[in-house]
Amino acid sequence: MKKTSGNDYTAKSIQVLEGLEAIRKRPGMYIGGTGLKSLHHMIYEVVDNSIDEALMDACNKISVELGADGAVCVSDNGRGIPVEEHPSLKKSALEIIFTTLHSGGKFGGDDSYKRAGGLHGVGLSVVNALSCWVEVTANKNSGVWFLRFERGVPVGKVKKIGKGKETGTKIKFMPDPAVFDSTEFCFDTLEERLKEMAFLTPAVSITLVDERQTPHRRAIYNFPGGLKQFMASVNCAKETLHKEILHGKGEKDGVSIEFAVQYTDEYSESIYSFVNNIKTRDGGTHEQGFKSALSRSLKGLSKDRDSDLSVEDLREGLTAILSVRMTDPKFEGQTKGKLENSEVKGIVESVVYERLVSLLTSSPSTLSAIVKKAREAARAREAAKRSREVRKKNSMEVLGLSSKLAQCSSKNAEECELFLVEGDSAGGSAKQGRNPQYQAILPLKGKILNCEKSRVSKILSNEEIRSIIFSIGAGIEKTLNLKEARYKKIIIMTDADVDGEHIRTLLLTFFYRFMKPLIESGNLYIARPPLYRIQGKTAHYAYSEKEKDALARRMGGKVEITRYKGLGEMDAEQLWNTTMNPETRVLIRVTEEDALHSDVVFSTLMGSATEPRKAFVEKHAKKARLRPSADE
């Protein structure tokens, strides 16, 4: 390799990206990537601005239309984007907002936006930069004003195209296929987010229209009940301990706080927090204040104030929604996943504590049900602790790992893989066909425990789940430490039939409820074995009916087609070539796109309530596939 001299790195090497070029060059820095999640985020960036208008009581109608041509139109009846010339930049304010990073009405000291979510001033300029074209229509100053952009560049100047008495903004844009992996929006994905926004902003009505299908699909989201309706929706598939939703609100030092609390008979906790309607996935100081207030109020009002009830015990089965509105929130990064304002912790704790004490005092039956649940959690925690201690002393003996787990020889977790294989037959083929250097095999017998309705103590008494926990070696729940995991990839490998899908769902439920960081860090995968083997002069494999037919036609002549009913029907070589070889296999990474939606789905499908599950199946039956299509 030729070594370059230091003289090769000169001033000419420095590249300066002008205008919005930097966004197109590195979209991941501004919108998280180029996948479907980022594509939908384009709409959220525009809608967030309309929601900010609503937070200022200046807007009560928002519309999102998915055009038949692939474009998106977002409109509102807010105050309208300013169109007059900026005093120092000598350009229309509308043009500046769409072409200049960190511009907007949310930085100044006036009251244009007291409590806005989009404070970084990059939303609309990013949408503009990553679109083929954008058309903006602003109803402002008794006129209708228009400007078009093409790949971030304005086409002409802002011009008046009519008169108007109303105010508002309409933004239509076409995502650039040269930027995104796909420009196909999903109605259901948008529905979840827009419903969430409507729950958090009771005065707003949000309409979602899909013009890509005939007849057009149309939904209107308006929830006057706000957080109470939100809570009822989240817990619709769960058994609640108290019918009444504990709902309170208050304001202190310019920070407005609203919360809803309801306990269920489940064993996990779910806290969903928002700041100015922006979802804070990673919590922050407002969540810390809320948790502290909850523990203080329950400890203070119960007879167990001096007992060994832990904060985890007091939050078992908790579902909570926290909405904070404030000026100048400071988030960790552009994704706004975590609130950092230190003063907010004490403010939230003070308001929530005062309201919770009042609510719980006036409802002794609710308090009694929550405390009883906490006591049961404490007993189960102690039992689980003793169980862990016993098993830790001789975990290898308990698991029988010497015969059950086929370990790999490498000790480097970064290259190691653990296959969770359905059945001893498939497990035997996998053990023979694997690369023993970095691939470990753990065969599982039958269907594992449904972990949706199970405490840790019951989890640890199940042999198959116990095998998984100790094989991975990272612990579970609060004790889970990804740095101690023995494998970089945990791969679920089940048959392509109904039983296999059920086993996969049970495993996913376990990982979601008890080892969620594995999903969040991208360490959990699903193997995709073939459905068919097409044998001619050479063997080919198909993963769907369509792919099988296409291969058979292409191969011509006489071919023999084998339909695999299960992994055990493949010999070691076939299983390696199709499902385990990193050079030829297809793995599906398990992701958590939306924690709230995932929580509801798992509770619906795996919980004890039958009516919500029946409704879910009826709604989604036509979309169901036993396995991904060939191009997924």
N, C-alpha and C positions, 0 to 999 in steps of 0.2 A: 504493500500500500504506500502510495506516495505521500510524503509528509508535506503539508503546506506551510509556508513561512508566515511569520507574524505580519509581514508586509501585505499579505493578501486581505487582511481585515482593515479596511480604510473607511473614510467617510462615505465612500460610494456604496459601502455595504449596508448602510443604514437606510431602511425603507420607511417612508412616512405615508400612512394611510389617511387620505383626505376624506372629510365628510362622513358618510355612512359606510364607506368602503370597509372600515375595520369590522363592522358588524357582519357583513357578508363574508369576510375572510375568516372570522372566528365566531360563528353564531352560537357555539356552545357557551361562550363567556357571558352571553346576554340572555339566552333563552334556554340554556341547559342541553342543547344538542340539536339533532335534525330528525329525530324519530317522531312517532305519533304523539307522544306526550308533549313535545315541544310545539308540534303543529297546533294542537288544541290550545296551548298556552297563548298562541297569537290571539285567539278570540278572547281569552280571559283578560289579556292586557287591555283590550279595547273596552270590554264590559266593565272592568275595574274603574275606568274613568267615568263611566255612566253611574256606577254605584257611588263613586265619590261625590257626584252631583246630588245623589239621593241622600247621602249623609249630611249634606248641607241643606236638606229640605227643599231642593230646587228641582227635583225630578221624581216622578212616580210611575213612569212607564218606560220600559226598555224592551226592545225587540231584537231578536237574533234570527236572521234568515239564511239558510243554506241554499244557495242558488243552484239551479240545474246545471249551470256552466262551471261549477266548482268554486265560485266566488262566495264571499260571506258579506252580509250587510248587517251592521249593528247600528241601531238608531235609538235616540232617547229624546225626551222633552225637557231636557235641562236648560241651562242658561245659554248654551251655544258657545262654540269656540270663538274667542275674540279674533276679529279680522283686521282691525285697524293697524296702522304702521307702528312698529316698535320704535320708541323715541331715539334709541342709540344705534340699533342695528339697521334701521331704515328699511325693514322688510315687514310684511304682514306677520302678525303674531301667529296666525295659522300656519304659514310656511315655516316659521322658526320651530314651532312645536314638532312638526313632522320631519324636519331635516337636521335638527341640532340636538345632540345628546345633552342631558341634564338641563332641559329647558321646560318651563311650565309655570303654572300659577301656585305651586305648592312649596316654593322655597322662600317666598317673601314673608315679611312680618305682618302683613295685613290679614284680613279674615276671609280671603278668597276660598281657602280650603283649611278649615280648622282641624278636621279629622279625616284625613285622606289616607288611603292605603298606598297609592302609588307615589312615593315621595322621592324616587331616584330620578324621575324625569326621563326615563329611557323607553317607556312602554310604546308610545305611538311612533317614535322614531325607529324603534326596532321592527315593528310591524311594517312600516314603510320600506325599510331597507331590505327585508326578506320577502317582499311581494313583487310580483311582476308589475302590478299597478295598484294604485290606491286612488279612490275618488272620495273627496270630502265635501259634504254639503252642510253649511252652517246657517241656521236661521238666527239672525242677530241684527240688532239695530234696525228693525222694521224692514229687513231685506233678506234675500236668499243668496248666499255666496258659495262659490264653487272653485275647487282647485283639484287638478289631477296630477299624480306623480307616476313616473315610470321607473321602476327599480331605484326608488329613492330620490329621483331627480324631478323637481317640479316642471310641469309643462305649461310655460307661461306664468302669468300672475293671477292672484286671486281676483275673480271677477263677479260682479253682481248679476244674477240671472233672473231675478224676479223680486217681487214684494211679498212681505209676509208679516202677519201680526203675532204669530206664535214664535217661541224660541225652541232651540234644540239642535242636535247634531246627528248627521248620518255619515257613517264611514263604511265604505265598501272596498274590499281588497281581495286580490287573487294571490294566494300563496305561491311562491316560486318553486316549481318542480326541480329546478336546478339546485335548490338549497335543501329541500326536504326529501326524505326517503320515500314518503308517500304524501299526497295532498288530499286524501280521502278522509273527511271528517266522520266521526261516529256520533250519531244522535244520542245514544244511551250515555256515552261519556260526557257529552255536553249537558245532558239532562241532570245528571248527578250534581255537577258543579253549579248550574243555574238554580236548581232547587235549593241548594245550600245557601246561595246568596239571597234568595227570596225569604228563606226562614230567618236569616239574620237581619233583613231589612223589611219588616212587616208592611210598611207603607208602599212598597214597590210591587208592581205587577210586571213579571218578565214573561215574554212570549217567545217560544222557540218554534220555528217553522222550517220544515224540510221540503223544499220544492223539487228534490231529486227523484221523488217517487210520486206516483199517481194512484189515488188522490193524495194531495199534500198531507204530510203528517204535521199535526199542530198540537202544541201543549202550552197551557198558561199556568204559571206558578205565582201564586199569591197566598200568603199565609199570615192573616191578621193576628193569629195566636203566637207568632214569633217563636221564641225558644221553647215554649211549652209544646207547640206543634212539632217543632224540631225533635224534641225528646221523644214524643210519642212515635214519631217515624223511626227513630234510631232503635227504640226498644220494642218495636211492633212484634218481633218474633221471639221475645224473651219473656220469661215469667218474672214479674216485678214483685218486690217485697211489700211495697206500699203503692196504692193506686194514685195518691196525690203526688204531684210533681212539686218538689221544693223549688220555688222560683223567687228570685229576689233581684233587686237592682238598687243602685245608689250612685252618688257622685261625690268626689272629693278631690280638691286641688286641681280641678279641671279635667280629671280622668273619670269617665263614665264606665260603670261596671254593671254587667247583667250576667246572671248565671241560672242554670237549671240543674237540679240534682235528682236522680232516682236510682235506687238500688234494685238489683235483680238477683236471682238465685244462682247466677253464674259465679265462677271463681277467679275471673280476671277483672281488671279495671280498665275503663275506657274514658279518657279525658280528651275532649276536643276543644281546642282553644283558638281564638281569633283576635286579631287586633285590627280595628278599622275594616272588618270583614275579610282581612287577609288571614288565611289559615296558617297558624304557626305549628308546623308538624313537629318541630323539635322543642316545643314549649318555650320556656324563657322565664323571666322574672315574674310575669303575671301568673303563670302556672304555679310557680313556687309559692307565691303569696296565697293562692287559692288552696293548695294542699295543706299549708300550715294552718289556715283558718279552719278547714274542715276537721283536721286532727284536734285542734284546740277546742272547738265547739263540742265535738263528740266526747272527748275526754272529760271536759268540764261538766257536761250535763249528765253523763252516765255515772254509775256507781263504781266504775272501774278506773277512775282517774289515777289510782296508785297501782293498778295492776300491770301485768306485763304485755298488755295489748300493744302491738307495734303499729306503726303508721300503715304498713301493708295490710295488717288485719282489718284496720278501720276502713280501708279502701277496697276490700274484696267485694266484687259484685257491683262496684260503683260505675254508674254512667254519669258523666258531667259534661256540660257545655258551658264554656266561659267566653263571653264577648266583652272586649275592652275597646273603648274609643278614646282617643287622646290626640294631642298635638305633638308633632315632632317625635314619632316613634323611631327608635334606632334598632335596625334589624341586623342579623348576622348574614351578610352577603346579599346579592341581588335576589336570591330565591326567597328571602324574607321568612325563613323557616324558624327563626328563634328571636324573641324579643330580648334586648339587652339593657333597656333603661332600668338602672338599679333602683330608682326611687319608686317604681311601680309596685315592687314586691310588697312594701309596707302599706301602700295605699289600698291595693287589692285585698290584702289580708285583713285590714281594718274594716273595710266595707262588708266583705263576705262574712267575716266572723259575727259582726253585729246582726246581719240579716239572718244568718243561719241559726243563731241562738234564739232569735225571736220565732222563727218558723218551727224549730224543733220543740221549743217550749210549748207552743200552742198545739202541737200534734204529738202527744206522748206515745201513741201507738206506733207512729212512724219511727220515733227514736228507739223504742223498745225493739222493733224488728231489725233495725240497723245494728244495734249493740249486740243482739243475740247472734246475728250473722258474724260479727267480729269475734265473738267468743268462740264460735265454732271454727273459725279460721285459725285462731290461736292454737286450739287443741290440735287441729290438723297439721299446723306448722311444726309443732313440737314432735308429733308422730313422724312427720317426714324427716325432720332433723335426725331423730334416732335411727330411722331407716337408712338414711345416707351414711351415718357413722358406721353402722354394721356392715353395709355393703362396701364401704371404702376400704375396710380392713382386708377384704379378700374379694375384690370385684372380679378378678379373673376367674376365680373358682365359681362364684355365683353365676357368672355368665356362661361358663363353659366355653370361653373364647378359643381355647386350643382346638376345639372341634367345629365350632360354629362359625367363627369369623376367620376367613382366609386373609390374613394380614399381608401387606406388601412389605418388601424389604427396605425400601427407602424410608428414612426418617425425616425427610424434608417435606413438611406439610404443603409447601407451595406447589409441589408437583404431584402430590398424592390425591387419589380419588377413592371414594367409598361408594360402591353400588349397593343399594337396598333392593334385593331381588325377591320377587314373589315366588315362593315355593322352592322345595328342595331340588326338584328336577332341573328347573332353570338355573338354580344356584350352582348345581353340579356342572352344567355346561359353561356357566360364567367363570367358575373357578378354573376349568381346564383351558378356556379360550383367552383369558385375560393376560395382560402383561404383568407378571408378579412383581416387577420392579416398583411400580407406582400405583397399581390397581388392587384394592381390597374388596372382598365380596362378603356381604352379610345376608344370607337367606332368611326370609321371614315366613313363618307358618300362618296361613290363613289370614283372616281380617283382624287387624289390631283393634285395641280399645278406642271407642269414640271419645276423644279428649275434650270435646266441647262442653261436656257436663261432668268433668272429673277434676278432683283436687290432685295436688302433687303426691299426696300419700297413696292415692289409688293408682296414679300413673306409675309410681315406683314399684308397685306390686305386680304390674303387668310384665311378663317375661320379655315379650318382643320389644316393647318400648324401652324397657330397661337395657336391653341389648343395644338398641340404637344409641341411647344416651351415653353409655359407657364406651361404645366403639368410637363415637365422635370425640369424646373426651373433653368437651368444653363446658359441661354442666348444663343446667336449665334455669329458666326464669331469672331471678335476681342474681344468681351465682354464675350465670353464663359469661364466659370469657372467650371471645373468638381467638385470642392469641394462643389459647391452649388446644384449639381444635387440631386434630391429627391430619385432617384432609382439607384441601382447598375447595374441592368439589364434592358435594353430597348429591348422588344421582339416584332418583327413584326409577326403578325399572320393573314395570308390571305388564301383564298380558293386555292385549288390545281387545278385551271383551268387557262386558258389563261388570263382572266381578273384579277385573283388573282396575277398571275405572273407580270402583267403589273403594278398593284398597288404596289407590292413589289419593282419593279424596280424604280418607281417614288419616293418611300420613301427612297430607298438607295441613289438615286441621291441627294435628299435633305440633307440627313445626310452627304454624302461625300463632298458636296460643302459648306455646312453651319455649320455643327457640326462634322467635321472630327475628333477632339480629342476623341469623343465617340468611333469611330472605332479604332483609334490608341491605346486607353487604354483597348480595349477588352470589352466594355460595351454594344455593339450592337449585338443582336442575331436574328435568324430567327427560328420560331417555325415550327415543322414538323408534321402536322396532318396526320392521316392515310388516305389511299385511300379506304380501304375495311374493312368491319366488317364480320367475318365468325362466324356464330352462329350455334353451335351444342349443346351439353350438357352445354358447357360454351362458352363464347364469346371470340374471338381472333381478333386481328387487324393486318392488313398488310399494308405496306408502299409502295409496288410496286406490279406489276402484277406477277412477279416471286415469290415473297414472298407469295402472295395470293394463287397461285397454289400449292406451297409446303405445306402450312398450310392445305389447303383443303384435299390434299392427306393424310397427316399425321393424320388428325382428322377422316377420313374415314366416312362411313355411310352417313346419310342424313344431309346435312348442308345447311344453308341459307346464301347466300352471298349478302351483301348490298354494293353498290358502292356510296360513299359519293361524291356528286357533289359540296358541299360547307360546310363550318363550321356550317352554320345555320341548317343543317340537323341532327346534333348531339345534343342530349339533354345535360343538364348541367353535369350529371354524366359521360357520355361518353367523353365529352370534357375535363373534369378534369382528368379522368383516362388515356387518350391517349396523351394529348397535354400540360397539365398545371401542373400535379403532378410531382414535382422534382424527385421523386423516379422512375417514369416510362416514362417520356417524353424524347424526343430527341430534343436538341437545336443545331443549327448550328451557331457557332460564326463567325461574319463578320470580316474579316481581310483585311489589305491592304498590300499585298505582295510586290507590286512595285508601288510606287506613279506615276511614269511616265507612266507606262503601264495602270494603272487605269484611269489616266487622259485622255489618248487617247481613251480608251474604252467608258468611259462615254460621251465624246464629240461625238464619232462616233454614239453611239446608241441613245443619247438623244438630240443631236444638230440639227441644221436646215438643214445642208447639207445632201442630200439624196443619192448621189452616193457612198460616203464612207460607209454609212450604208448598202446599197445594196451589196457592195463588201464584207463587213464583214459577212453578213448573208449567202451569197453564199459560202464563205470559210468555215464557221463553222456549216452549216446547218446539216451535217451528225452527228455532235457531240452533237447536242442540245437534252436536256431532259427537260421535264417540271418539274421534281423534282429529287432529288438525289436518287441513287440506294440504295438498302437495306443495303449495307455494307459500306456506306459513313457516 
